[in-house]
């Protein structure tokens, strides 16, 4: 018997072994059921090991969950030694800016509108019910804010704005900060900000 024929025969036998031939109410056969019946503590269950009988334990002091160390304070908190960082701790590039525009239009534009003037659909409709409109990004106070402070506002919220720490990851918060800076530049640009070889096209 050739090698190919042997392989076809083996595969045919294996396919027949996989078929029961008819529907069954019985559970499938588990050759190694250890993972199904393993002994483990479940939340709110009783423990016979600990004196207080509780299975849910308080984590040891100073312990950090895997992937949650977040040592880079500038990136994860927008602060170093309790002070807001002046500049973003990420590389400013086209990819970051495009991501920031996408996230901004999803999370920020409904209140701040697409250019950051504070006249989004939520703000406009909320005025009739006494909602305080968000400030424009184009005022000197916000233009002069450190980048870390903008990041902190996205993280923790301010006044009537809720926190977005759970909806927007840290990397995306910095992308939004980058895009806000681009909006501010676009609405407050001067001719001197344009490269000299491109100025004639604007005049």
Secondary structure per residue as TSV (DSSP state, phi and psi in degrees):
chain	resnum	aa	ss	phi	psi
A	1	X	-	360.0	130.4
A	2	X	-	-70.8	163.2
A	3	X	H	-61.8	-40.6
A	4	X	H	-63.7	-42.8
A	5	X	H	-64.3	-40.1
A	6	X	H	-60.9	-41.7
A	7	X	H	-64.3	-41.1
A	8	X	H	-63.7	-41.4
A	9	X	H	-64.3	-44.1
A	10	X	H	-63.1	-44.8
A	11	X	H	-63.6	-37.4
A	12	X	H	-64.8	-43.0
A	13	X	H	-63.6	-40.5
A	14	X	H	-64.4	-39.3
A	15	X	H	-67.2	-33.9
A	16	X	H	-69.2	-36.5
A	17	X	H	-65.6	-27.5
A	18	X	T	-79.9	-12.4
A	19	X	-	-99.1	131.8
A	20	X	-	-83.7	-23.3
A	21	X	S	93.3	-27.1
A	22	X	S	-156.0	155.9
A	23	X	-	-60.1	149.2
A	24	X	-	-140.0	144.5
A	25	X	S	-86.5	-8.7
A	26	X	S	-76.9	147.2
A	27	X	-	-68.3	155.7
A	28	X	-	-64.2	155.1
A	29	X	-	-78.4	128.7
A	30	X	-	-111.1	114.9
A	31	X	S	-68.7	-30.9
A	32	X	-	-132.5	89.2
A	33	X	T	-83.2	10.2
A	34	X	H	-56.7	-38.6
A	35	X	H	-72.5	-20.1
A	36	X	H	-84.8	-32.5
A	37	X	H	-115.6	18.4
A	38	X	-	-60.9	147.1
A	39	X	-	-82.5	127.7
A	40	X	-	-158.1	157.5
A	41	X	-	-87.5	134.1
A	42	X	-	-107.6	156.1
A	43	X	T	-56.5	139.3
A	44	X	T	70.6	5.1
A	45	X	-	-88.9	171.0
A	46	X	B	-93.2	140.7
A	47	X	-	-108.5	135.6
A	48	X	S	-96.5	1.7
A	49	X	S	-93.3	-45.0
A	50	X	S	-87.3	146.5
A	51	X	T	-63.4	-33.8
A	52	X	T	-85.5	2.4
A	53	X	-	68.3	7.9
A	54	X	B	-94.8	135.3
A	55	X	S	-86.5	-26.6
A	56	X	S	-85.1	111.6
A	57	X	-	-104.4	148.0
A	58	X	-	-74.6	129.7
A	59	X	-	-58.8	145.7
A	60	X	-	-58.4	147.5
A	61	X	T	-57.0	133.0
A	62	X	T	84.8	-2.3
A	63	X	-	-76.3	148.7
A	64	X	-	-131.5	132.2
A	65	X	-	-64.6	150.6
A	66	X	T	-58.0	131.2
A	67	X	T	82.1	3.8
A	68	X	-	-116.8	16.6
A	69	X	-	-66.1	-47.3
A	70	X	-	51.5	58.8
A	71	X	-	-71.6	-28.5
A	72	X	-	-77.5	92.3
A	73	X	H	-62.7	-38.2
A	74	X	H	-61.5	-43.1
A	75	X	H	-74.6	-44.7
A	76	X	H	-86.6	-21.2
A	77	X	H	-126.2	-11.7
A	78	X	S	73.0	14.5
A	79	X	E	-137.3	153.0
A	80	X	E	-133.6	122.1
A	81	X	T	54.9	37.9
A	82	X	T	81.2	0.2
A	83	X	E	-110.4	138.0
A	84	X	E	-62.0	137.6
A	85	X	-	-73.0	142.1
A	86	X	S	-76.1	-37.2
A	87	X	S	-123.0	153.7
A	88	X	-	-63.3	137.0
A	89	X	S	-87.3	30.3
A	90	X	S	-132.0	158.5
A	91	X	-	-74.0	129.9
A	92	X	-	-86.8	114.8
A	93	X	-	-147.8	178.1
A	94	X	H	-63.4	-40.1
A	95	X	H	-60.3	-45.1
A	96	X	H	-61.7	-43.2
A	97	X	H	-65.6	-40.9
A	98	X	H	-66.9	-38.7
A	99	X	H	-65.2	-41.5
A	100	X	H	-62.3	-41.5
A	101	X	H	-62.4	-42.4
A	102	X	H	-63.7	-48.6
A	103	X	H	-67.9	-37.1
A	104	X	H	-61.6	-46.1
A	105	X	H	-66.9	-24.1
A	106	X	H	-81.5	-51.2
A	107	X	H	-97.6	-29.8
A	108	X	T	-104.5	-39.6
A	109	X	H	-58.5	-32.8
A	110	X	H	-55.3	-31.2
A	111	X	H	-102.9	-42.2
A	112	X	H	-91.1	-7.1
A	113	X	-	62.4	172.3
A	114	X	T	-73.1	-15.1
A	115	X	T	-110.1	1.2
A	116	X	S	81.8	24.4
A	117	X	S	-88.9	-3.0
A	118	X	S	83.5	20.5
A	119	X	-	-119.5	41.7
A	120	X	-	-70.1	168.4
A	121	X	H	-59.2	-38.0
A	122	X	H	-66.5	-44.0
A	123	X	H	-65.6	-42.2
A	124	X	H	-63.7	-46.9
A	125	X	H	-72.4	-28.2
A	126	X	H	-75.3	-18.3
A	127	X	G	-59.7	-34.9
A	128	X	G	-68.0	-22.0
A	129	X	G	-103.8	12.5
A	130	X	T	88.0	11.6
A	131	X	-	-66.3	136.1
A	132	X	-	-78.1	122.2
A	133	X	-	-68.6	143.7
A	134	X	-	-68.2	153.2
A	135	X	-	-73.2	156.7
A	136	X	-	-73.0	143.7
A	137	X	T	-71.3	-11.0
A	138	X	T	-97.6	12.0
A	139	X	S	-87.5	152.9
A	140	X	H	-56.7	-37.1
A	141	X	H	-58.8	-41.7
A	142	X	H	-83.1	-35.0
A	143	X	H	-59.0	-37.3
A	144	X	T	-87.0	-3.3
A	145	X	S	-62.0	143.3
A	146	X	-	-62.9	150.9
A	147	X	H	-58.0	-36.7
A	148	X	H	-62.6	-30.5
A	149	X	H	-71.9	-39.2
A	150	X	H	-62.0	-42.4
A	151	X	H	-60.1	-41.8
A	152	X	H	-65.5	-37.2
A	153	X	H	-66.4	-41.8
A	154	X	H	-62.7	-39.5
A	155	X	H	-69.1	-48.5
A	156	X	H	-108.5	-11.1
A	157	X	-	79.8	171.4
A	158	X	B	-159.5	138.0
A	159	X	T	49.7	-119.2
A	160	X	T	-85.3	-3.4
A	161	X	B	-84.9	126.8
A	162	X	-	-78.6	164.0
A	163	X	-	-68.9	143.3
A	164	X	-	-115.4	21.3
A	165	X	T	-62.3	-31.0
A	166	X	T	-87.2	-26.5
A	167	X	T	-86.3	-31.5
A	168	X	S	-121.0	115.1
A	169	X	-	-62.9	161.8
A	170	X	H	-56.1	-43.9
A	171	X	H	-60.8	-39.2
A	172	X	H	-71.9	-29.9
A	173	X	H	-63.7	-41.3
A	174	X	H	-67.7	-34.6
A	175	X	H	-62.9	-39.8
A	176	X	H	-66.3	-41.8
A	177	X	H	-58.4	-43.8
A	178	X	H	-60.3	-41.0
A	179	X	H	-70.9	-36.3
A	180	X	H	-61.0	-41.9
A	181	X	H	-62.8	-36.8
A	182	X	H	-66.3	-40.2
A	183	X	H	-61.8	-43.8
A	184	X	H	-62.1	-41.6
A	185	X	H	-66.1	-38.1
A	186	X	H	-67.7	-31.6
A	187	X	H	-92.0	-9.4
A	188	X	S	-130.4	23.2
A	189	X	-	-75.4	152.5
A	190	X	-	-117.0	162.5
A	191	X	G	-59.4	-32.5
A	192	X	G	-66.2	-19.5
A	193	X	G	-77.3	-16.2
A	194	X	S	-88.3	136.1
A	195	X	-	-52.4	139.6
A	196	X	H	-55.8	-37.9
A	197	X	H	-69.5	-14.1
A	198	X	H	-105.1	-4.8
A	199	X	H	-67.6	-35.0
A	200	X	T	-63.5	-28.7
A	201	X	T	-71.4	-17.6
A	202	X	T	-96.9	-16.3
A	203	X	-	-86.0	360.0
